[in-house]
Amino acid sequence: MALKIIEESGAEILETLIKKYLGDKESTLSKFLRENSKSEVAIEITPKKLFNYDYSKRMKDA
């Protein structure tokens, strides 16, 4: 796995995540996060390997 810290994108990505998970309403959490967004950084994670499994046969009767 490779990690990359992107300092200049932290606040922008935080805003995207707030809108996605908290919506447009102003909450205590969203207010706190926005007030402290200057110290945010983005962390990009790039996996070296991906694995998956098709469970459809096993879940057929569920």
Backbone as CSV, one residue per row, in Angstrom:
resi,resn,N_x,N_y,N_z,CA_x,CA_y,CA_z,C_x,C_y,C_z
1,MET,0.845,-1.163,0.000,0.000,0.000,0.000,0.898,1.236,0.000
2,ALA,0.521,2.207,-0.785,1.255,3.469,-0.836,0.377,4.578,-0.268
3,LEU,0.986,5.452,0.513,0.277,6.580,1.111,0.872,7.882,0.609
4,LYS,0.001,8.862,0.405,0.434,10.174,-0.046,-0.362,11.215,0.731
5,ILE,0.330,12.166,1.350,-0.331,13.236,2.084,-0.416,14.456,1.171
6,ILE,-1.637,14.961,0.998,-1.877,16.107,0.128,-2.385,17.248,1.003
7,GLU,-1.482,18.115,1.397,-1.823,19.166,2.353,-2.807,20.188,1.792
8,GLU,-2.695,20.534,0.525,-3.519,21.604,-0.043,-4.965,21.190,-0.331
9,SER,-5.291,19.910,-0.267,-6.644,19.448,-0.601,-7.487,19.076,0.608
10,GLY,-6.946,19.167,1.797,-7.661,18.715,2.983,-8.998,19.392,3.206
11,ALA,-9.019,20.721,3.170,-10.265,21.458,3.424,-11.313,21.192,2.348
12,GLU,-10.883,21.091,1.107,-11.812,20.834,0.001,-12.447,19.449,0.132
13,ILE,-11.646,18.452,0.445,-12.177,17.093,0.591,-13.051,16.994,1.836
14,LEU,-12.675,17.688,2.890,-13.505,17.718,4.089,-14.893,18.259,3.772
15,GLU,-14.958,19.325,3.005,-16.249,19.910,2.634,-17.088,18.917,1.830
16,THR,-16.455,18.193,0.921,-17.152,17.171,0.136,-17.713,16.085,1.047
17,LEU,-16.924,15.640,2.026,-17.372,14.599,2.953,-18.492,15.091,3.867
18,ILE,-18.410,16.337,4.299,-19.480,16.902,5.130,-20.791,16.908,4.357
19,LYS,-20.753,17.355,3.111,-21.974,17.391,2.303,-22.521,15.990,2.062
20,LYS,-21.627,15.032,1.831,-22.057,13.661,1.543,-22.686,12.995,2.766
21,TYR,-22.051,13.121,3.923,-22.494,12.370,5.092,-23.362,13.165,6.070
22,LEU,-23.255,14.484,6.073,-24.050,15.278,7.000,-25.107,16.121,6.298
23,GLY,-25.009,16.223,4.983,-25.992,16.987,4.225,-25.758,18.477,4.328
24,ASP,-26.755,19.240,3.939,-26.647,20.698,3.913,-27.013,21.362,5.245
25,LYS,-27.588,20.598,6.162,-27.983,21.204,7.427,-26.744,21.534,8.268
26,GLU,-26.827,22.629,8.989,-25.733,23.057,9.858,-25.866,22.307,11.184
27,SER,-24.850,21.550,11.543,-24.869,20.808,12.799,-23.658,21.215,13.634
28,THR,-23.659,20.788,14.871,-22.530,21.071,15.749,-21.251,20.462,15.170
29,LEU,-21.364,19.235,14.664,-20.202,18.560,14.088,-19.699,19.268,12.843
30,SER,-20.588,19.602,11.914,-20.149,20.256,10.676,-19.536,21.625,10.974
31,LYS,-20.110,22.335,11.946,-19.567,23.640,12.333,-18.165,23.481,12.918
32,PHE,-17.988,22.512,13.798,-16.678,22.251,14.396,-15.649,21.893,13.330
33,LEU,-16.023,21.010,12.410,-15.091,20.583,11.364,-14.692,21.742,10.467
34,ARG,-15.659,22.560,10.078,-15.362,23.710,9.217,-14.471,24.738,9.922
35,GLU,-14.714,24.958,11.201,-13.905,25.924,11.950,-12.446,25.482,12.077
36,ASN,-12.207,24.177,12.028,-10.864,23.642,12.186,-10.285,23.091,10.882
37,SER,-10.862,23.456,9.750,-10.460,22.868,8.465,-9.079,23.308,7.985
38,LYS,-8.539,24.391,8.558,-7.220,24.860,8.124,-6.114,23.850,8.419
39,SER,-6.320,23.011,9.407,-5.307,22.024,9.775,-5.528,20.659,9.111
40,GLU,-6.559,20.550,8.274,-6.871,19.279,7.621,-5.917,18.984,6.470
41,VAL,-5.615,17.708,6.296,-4.849,17.236,5.136,-5.612,16.069,4.532
42,ALA,-5.362,15.809,3.265,-5.955,14.641,2.603,-4.912,13.529,2.590
43,ILE,-5.359,12.309,2.779,-4.469,11.150,2.704,-4.976,10.263,1.578
44,GLU,-4.149,10.082,0.582,-4.490,9.232,-0.559,-3.871,7.860,-0.327
45,ILE,-4.700,6.824,-0.361,-4.249,5.448,-0.149,-4.384,4.688,-1.453
46,THR,-3.274,4.143,-1.925,-3.271,3.369,-3.161,-2.897,1.924,-2.827
47,PRO,-3.849,0.998,-2.939,-3.535,-0.399,-2.628,-2.649,-1.017,-3.703
48,LYS,-1.819,-1.955,-3.288,-0.982,-2.678,-4.260,-1.734,-3.855,-4.863
49,LYS,-2.621,-4.457,-4.079,-3.419,-5.586,-4.561,-4.855,-5.419,-4.126
50,LEU,-5.776,-5.846,-4.962,-7.196,-5.857,-4.632,-7.710,-7.281,-4.767
51,PHE,-8.559,-7.676,-3.852,-9.150,-9.006,-3.897,-10.666,-8.874,-3.830
52,ASN,-11.349,-9.774,-4.482,-12.794,-9.811,-4.372,-13.261,-11.245,-4.509
53,TYR,-14.486,-11.487,-4.118,-15.066,-12.811,-4.215,-16.541,-12.648,-4.519
54,ASP,-17.033,-13.482,-5.403,-18.445,-13.450,-5.772,-19.213,-14.377,-4.829
55,TYR,-20.009,-13.798,-3.940,-20.768,-14.566,-2.965,-22.153,-14.953,-3.472
56,SER,-22.470,-14.662,-4.700,-23.835,-14.873,-5.188,-24.272,-16.336,-5.125
57,LYS,-23.396,-17.290,-5.409,-23.791,-18.702,-5.329,-24.122,-19.090,-3.892
58,ARG,-23.303,-18.649,-2.954,-23.498,-19.006,-1.560,-24.723,-18.297,-0.972
59,MET,-25.071,-17.139,-1.462,-26.184,-16.363,-0.926,-27.465,-16.581,-1.726
60,LYS,-27.455,-17.491,-2.661,-28.576,-17.735,-3.562,-29.890,-17.984,-2.810
61,ASP,-29.827,-18.752,-1.746,-31.045,-19.117,-0.993,-31.387,-18.126,0.121
62,ALA,-30.584,-17.131,0.306,-30.827,-16.194,1.414,-31.927,-15.215,1.102
